[in-house]
């Protein structure tokens, strides 16, 4: 049996920044604890190693005669193939288009599927804004409701498909919620969508780092037509993402972004668009980001999704038990530890004694724990969960606190979070917090953060670029 180079048991040594020292008010010197992985994951060191090696060969890709250009082109196309295999894309059926991130991928998709007059889009209340707003600009959008528990109302989705029979072009749905960790059964949904004569687009930004994705053959009723992912949620924050989708659809119509590389022939009156992914990758692409994304996916694949899912279920179940013991704390979504394996490690909660934005500020300032607070770019979902229209990301708006886990997080970090929340619930922290008018967020009185003490550009003395 082959031994993996990256067993999950020692993956922390492969995470960049895991031991970054910081200063906290309550505990003094410590290390940063990142429980905000649903927003962005840290970088994998093996991906950095690959990037560092590749940079010696970095050059402009495609049509370059130089050796470095040829090497860069080969690396870029190899990265494309790796991304496709990671999500189970079928050669000849699916096409991988590199983008900046999932948001750009979904915007591109919304403008490339050639919606005809009279056609509509169905989205859902559980969506991130990135799988909602792009569709509003191209067609009427109807929304499948979420239950008060945070799960998708599949009966309502089926009703919408019947109500708009013959007019639905695409159903856009999250593969995994960045708010509650809820995982819809996307292949079952695909069967419903295809039976109605429509296509399914899956926002897999949150799902891809935690569960295996298999797009399937196009003749399989449960196949996925389009999948969008982001490198910055896959331990490769180098500015690359991808849209993977039907090659037959991408072969039609004009690209969203036009310019060099996207054409075969241009005359004063004629534009002949290029074939394949080149049509949708105008300009010089982010080759380094593509290489980094592929390198990170290779590490994730070697660790193995079964191991990742098992670790996540264990830490999520542990966290649910610890957090539920904090007085005044309420978890949203499925809070049953025994079902942790059916969801992602994303835990949204409220603390009855404090604003969620204040809780996040205290966790950071006093304990060095990074979480997220607000609406998580999913305001319709938060309105459903909280039963209030006044949700947002700043002081004075309703929201939740979110802790989210990565492959490297430990139960000891969960203990740190739970102990800190218990202290906050009991009012045991030293210091007063006020709202900063400039940011409309909470700030500890007498505690100033100076980011340039931790990182700054080493500009030459007297440089005109210096402040």
Secondary structure, 3 states (H helix, E strand, C coil): CCCCCCCHHHHHHHECCCCCEEEECCCEEEECEECECCCCCCCEHHHHHHHHHHHHHCCCCCCCCCHHHHHHHHHHHHHHHHHHHHCCCCECCEEEEEECCHHHHHHHHHCCCCCCCCCEEEEECCCCHHHCHHHHCCCEEEEECECCCCCECHHHHHHHHHHCCCCEEEEEEECCCCCCCCCCCHHHHHHHHHHCCCEEEEECCCCCCCCCCCCCCCCCCCCCCEEEEEHHHCCCCCCCEEEEEEHHHHCCCCCCCCCCCCEEEECCCCEEECCHHHHHCCCCCCHHHHHHHHHHHHHHHHHCHHHHHHHHHHHHHHHHHHHHCCCCEEECCCCCHHHHHHCCCEEEEEECCECHHHHHHHHHHHHCEECEEECCCCHHHHHHHHCCCCECCCCCCECEEEEECCCCCCHHHHHHHHHHHHHHHCCCCCCCEEEECCCCEEEECCCCCCHHHCCCCCCCCCCCCCC
